[in-house]
Amino acid sequence: MSAPQGVEKLEREHLVWIYRQMSRIREFEERVKRTFEEHPGVIRGHTHLADGAEASIVGSIANLGPDDWFFTTYRCHGYPIARGTDPKVMMAEIYGRKDGLCKGLGGSMHLTDVSNGFLGTSGIVGAGIPHATGAAWAAQIRGKGQVVLCFFGDGASKQGAFFESLNIASLWKLPIVFVMENNGYNVHTRTEQEDANRAAGEDLSVKAKAFSMPGVTIDGRDPLEVYETVRTAVVRARAGEGPTLVESQMYRLSAHGNIIAPPGVPLHFPEHEAIEKFGAPEEYEAAKQGDPVPAFRGRLVADGVLTGEAAAAIAEEVREELQAAVDFGLQSPFPEVETALEYTYA
């Protein structure tokens, strides 16, 4: 089943597709997290998970046509999964293996699948925003109706590249949708501590006004609201009417990132910042109550789209698929040392 393309009303198969992709993303992130404990030393360095953002990811990606492009942040695992990239080669890449998506040379923060419209990520906060804007300019020049989705966090909207990119995108009416995924925290800092608009009680989509483009804030935990909002923005961009800024609000359920430890030492996953930094476990517990994956499953069962048994069967299929991805990654060989010199420009 492929992603829905421009349907006026999502049919049952599309709703089930959305739930399945959300479940696959969640299970992938859980498997990455568990790898640190179950297979110590296999993942070396940072990984950043996006559990809590599944609805925003899938609802947005579902609007991409076969020739469209997208860019993400380094919290990037879920987007290519929803787009159709094989989770086996993704897991192998995170494990630094030869059969990985980028031949084991990129790792968790530098996934790329150009054949699938995924033009890459960067560990530099905000770097993808001007990259995506440049791609949108290229799409405009090509004149084939392509649209670019640009995903970034609320913290990236404080980078100068954000303002420069939105200005030129609006001025030239580039075919791009800027999706700011506000997960409540910029690393260990709450959004209202580092954003003047939020501190003043405003939604961050107000930033669009400075660049004369539409700006809208939505519940990023509701995949259908995300789908409809991003769809409107994509249609507008494809028609040559220019960019839109979408603030998709959700809550990141994992801690910011996994700490680096020497190979062979199991990593400890610290508590979420709400608990560890701010002493507010009630905030975190409330956020867990709004977890988008079980919430959407419950919604589909209540609406008669899925039976409980069918939903459980999907969950079991997803678990088997992601166990196979872990097994594939562990069995893949390491790249030869000489390949470290490939794809360089000296």
PyMOL commands that set and color helices and strands:
alter all, ss='L'
color gray80, all
select helices_A, chain A and resi 12-38+54-61+78-83+87-94+114-116+128-142+154-158+160-171+191-194+196-199+204-211+223-238+273-276+281-289+292-302+308-331+337-341
alter helices_A, ss='H'
color red, helices_A
select strands_A, chain A and resi 69-71+148-153+176-182+185-186+189-190+215-219+244-249
alter strands_A, ss='S'
color yellow, strands_A
deselect
rebuild
show_as cartoon
